[in-house]
Amino acid sequence: MTVVRALARPLLSMIFVAQGVNSIRNPEPLVPKAQPVTDRLVPMVKNVAPAQIADRIPETTVNLVRLNGVVQVLGGLALASGKGRRAGAAVLATTLIPVTVAGHPFWQVKDKDARSAQRIQFMKNLGLFGGLLLAAVDTEGKPGVAWRATHGARAAKRETKRGAKAAKREAKQLAREAKQAARIAKAELNLG
């Protein structure tokens, strides 16, 4: 791991761990902003999620805020520690979407200064989202799973062709040897 990655990951994850802990300990101040988003999002998720998961999704916004906090803490720790860093970054990016829409709806704010402040926070979250997307796809210079799968398939195809050609050569050689053995046997029968 490079020095840049060793510094960047904890720095990027720090806000999520801190906000996640805050959401777990004190969710009530976040509920009014989260309520409109959870009222729309929870029924949609429950409709598409398997029954085992849908039944476990909390109904109250307070519990949803706490659950989001837990996910942010776990994702932040995964990203910061490097253990499950790509999955942690992807999870954090996913949690950031409803948080941004609920927390910074600048399009609904009437006051010009307040709207400007909310727009800045919204764009800051978009920047964090971009950083998380980069962290989610960062393979540290090693080939990703998709590349390895494609490369492995090509190598297998190449080896299969080589094996087929070798088998064809062997079959021709065996056929020649069988013909020669038959000629020798026939010649011996004619002499005998």
N, C-alpha and C positions, 0 to 999 in steps of 0.2 A: 504494500500500500504506500502511495506517495505521501509526502508531507502535506500537500494540498488537500488530499482526500481525508487525511487524519484530522485536519483542522476544520474542513468544510462540513463534514457530516455532523459533528456535534454542534457546530454553530447553527446549521440549518435546523436541526432537531430541537434546539433549546426552547424555542418559542412554543412548540407543540407540547413538550413535557411540562413546561410551566403553566400554560393555559389548560392543559389536561388536568393537572393537579387542582388548579383553581376550580374547574368545572365539576370535579368530583366532590371537593370540599364545600363549595358554595354555588350550587347550580341556580338558585332562585333568581338572582339578577339577570340571568341569561334567558330565562323562560319566556318573558314577553316577546323578545325578538325571535326566539326559536319557534314559538307556538304556530305562527302562520305557515312556516315551512314544514314542520312536523305534521301538521294537520293535512297537508297535501301529500307529503312524501310517504308517510307510514302506510296509508291504504294502498298506494301504488306498489310499495315493496312487498306488502303482505299478499297482494294479488299475484305477483310473479315469483315469489320465493316458495320453495318447497314447504309443505305443511309443517315439518319438524322445525324449520327455522321460523316460519311465520308465527307459529304459536309462542315462540320465545321472545318476540320483539315486544319491548315494553310499550304500554299504552300511554302512560303519563309523560308529559314533556320533561318534567324534572328527571325522571329516570332515563329518558333518551339523552338528555344533556349529560348526565353522569356517564352513561354508556359511551357516548362520544368522547368524553374525557378519558375514560379508561383506554379506549382504542388509540387516542392520541398519545397517551403516555407510553403504551406498549410499542406503538409504531415509532415514536421518537427514540425510545431506548434501543430498539432494533437498528435504526438508522445510525445512531450515535456510536453504538458498540461495534457495528460491522457484522453482527450476527443476525442474518436475515435482513440485511440492509436494503436490498432491492424490494423485497416484499413490504418492509416497513415504510419505505418511501412511497410505494404505490398506495398503501393503505392511508397514509397521511394525505396524499393528493386527493383521494376519494373523500376523506372527511372534510377537507378544506372547501369543497364545492358547496354543501349546504351551509356551512359556517359563514362563508363569504356572502352568499345570497341573503341569509338571515341577518347577519351582523352589519352589513354595509349596503343597504338598499338606497344608494344615493339618488336614484331616480324617483323615489317617493318623498324626498326631503324638499320642503318649500324654501327654507332659509338658504340664501346663497352661500354664506360662509360654512354653514353646517353641511350643505350638499358638497361643497368643495372638499371638506375634511373627509366626508364619507367616501367620495370618489378616490381620494388619495389612498385611503385604507383598502378600498376595493382593489385598486391597481397594485398595491403592495402585496395583497394576497395572490393576485395573478402572478406576480413575480415569484413568490414562494412556490406557487403551483408549478411554474416552469422549472424552478430549481429541483423540485421533487420529481418531476418527470425525468429530468436528466439523471438524477440519482437512481431512479427506478430502472433505467436502461443501462447504467454504467456497469460494464463488465470488467473494469480495471485493465483494459487492454487485452483481455483473454477473449477468445471466440465465444459468442453467445450460443445459447441452446439451438436457435434456429440455424445458425451457420453450421454448427457441428452436426445437426441432423441432415442438412443438405449435403455437406461434405461427406458424411458417413454413407449416405445413400449413393452418392457418385462413386465413392471408393468401392462400395459393395458391388455396384453395377460393373465397374472396371474389373474387379477380381472375378466376378461371375463370367465375364467375356473371356478373360484369360484362362479360366478353368475350362470353359467350353472348348476353346481352341486347343488346349492341351489334351483334353479328352478326345477330340476329333483326330488329332495327330496320333495319339495312342491307338485309337480304333483302326486307323489306316495302317499303322505299323503292325498291329496284331493281324489284320486281314492279309497283309503281304506275307507275314510269317506263316499264317495258316495255309495260304496258297502254296508257298514254298514247301511246307511240310507235306502237303497233299501230293505235290509233284514227286517229292522224294519217295513217299510211300508208294505211289503208283509205279515209279521206276523200279523200286525194289520188288514189287509184286510181279512186274513184267520180267525181271531177271530171274526170279525164283522159281 
